[in-house]
């Protein structure tokens, strides 16, 4: 394997991992990312965590095939339970899952003290970015970088966060759109939210025809539509 086999989104995640860090890649999917980063000499050590036996065996095979058993430890464990204190991990990557699942993994790791709070988090949720940003905000994380990219007709966001001395209080709007993505307003960001706008307009039309009292839901969707329209017209 070489780094050219990484998908565009994983390649971008890899670029956002700090040099010489010790990484825990949770839900490692064949250990593609840690293997590529070690082969690039970007990182010196990684834990590849998998909760399902099939991907766990595939990750072990990938690490062995590349002769990296000294630098990458593959563990079968639930979420951040794959990390041990002696690993001295200072970066965590979690990619290709829903934002709610990533949030739950971080939350369990926090409660079980597998997450110490001094790690750089590089997160790539497929959907549900807001609940993830909500959790980061509540736990004192600063969003250092964000990116948005399209691959195979899907749009992905990447969030990089760490706990800094100064806490940032992100607004509801920043947690929905992403504080950095909101400032950048890239064409892909615009494309994503144009799609989200159409989706909400469809929901609104359906609610108008639905039986029962839909007023609260209608008001919520109308609020979101107004907010998205403002952002798309650069009134943020």
Steps between C-alpha positions, in 0.01 A plus 500: 500500500603862450345834591361536146244232580330720759169659405508879462324548834746273687791670325372835627453359852860377484621847406330640811665250737794671678854394400673245726182438698390176663161426354197295601293429188162380619289294259817461298357318195795277397741745672536687169556841659759405766688280251516784246613752765778273629613424142520876440714532816246751625421317825707268719232288666132414464228293659246367250178427689223279360185376670406236238707186450510506116648852466726426800654201319525701176682781686747254655566351153557847349746593776690170466511526120669839528746386769369750755419277800753693713338835427129417475310308767164358389246444779151354509310735730197725523591859405770663710530189718764409239730762658723419796683755717838360394422588134552871579256591224482871420276492191172321431347444158142377456374489143213376288226478766199709591566804717279363778700176512830691506361716781399189695847345454665820626255525789560141612876555467471816709302326774734198502807726506630355172482852365723724709405831341850582371456318169452667164172366355467459123141397430323424174127449553293387200187672637387661827776755542302724736461250790874440474580873514256532792698237693835662417370838618357357824833331577713809448643423156600766250443426133841570345428405141215378284482380144226390266551290188306298247589147399289252300203738510507519880596804706715449808605735779818472707528659844830549685469588868711531815456638850667840521551732798233737375157341458293606202122528533366403159155625401223264391560620144874428516433152637259429214707632210850476649673817623788476251294366207260790555785747449650319201165454316656268239305391189456151652364656821250696289407184308443304822273762652306557177420128519408531869274795415311301234463211744344726763268664246374151405445414868309828548269421207433153645429640848247744355298200375550282808227424751518614862665803656826553311542865600809461720679290236401743223638796700829312558540415129410858399765631741761266349403600145540871585837433661630301200372765257684771697824300498473422126447868423808584712300684763673298776 
